[in-house]
Amino acid sequence: MSKSKQAQTPKKNEVSRIFIGNWRITEMESWDADYFDMEVPAHITIRKDLTGEFQFGLVQGQLDGRVEPNGDATRFEFSWSGFDENDPMTGRGWLQVVGDQAEGRIFIHLGDDSDLKAERMQ
């Protein structure tokens, strides 16, 4: 790849930076706020190494993600493992960010899935 082409293509860690931080889940398609904020305010945290954690309702998990192209956009795609109450759970999901807003979907393996909306927390 030519140096001019490299200069025009953002580096992966520069793109990853838009996903890093704490995100407050504000809407979920499959569950209302009474459920998703039941125990703690629903959230997703993504660290610099693209691992993190989330909790909504009684579902909590550790995630491991990658930044991947998706058409004209870029999104954070992740797998997760955790618990729903005391039951072990796994799944996957993704987030797409525009400014301080994110939209995505979370899947519970062999279970429910839901669209979600989130806002970056300060």
C-alpha positions, 0 to 999 in steps of 0.5 A: 500500500502506498504511503499516501493511501496509508495516510488516508486510511484511519488506523484501527486503534483510531477507529476503536477509540470511538467505542471506548468508554462507558455507555448507558443503555437507555432503550431496549426492544425486548425489555422495558426500563423497569427490567433493564434498570432493575438492579443497576443502571443498564450499561456497557463498558468498553476498555482500550483493549476492547474487552469490557462488561455489561449489565441489564436487568439480572443479565451481566457479562464480560465481553471481548470485541473487535472493530469490524467494517459493516457496509459504510460504517464500522461497528464493535462486534463482541462475544460475551459470557456471564450470568442471568441470575445464577444461570451461566449464559453466553452470547454475542452482540454489536454496537455502532456509534455516531457521536455520543449515541450508540445503537446495537443488538445483543443476543443470548445464545439459544435465547432472547435478543434485543435492539438497544440504544445507549448514550456515552456517560461522562 
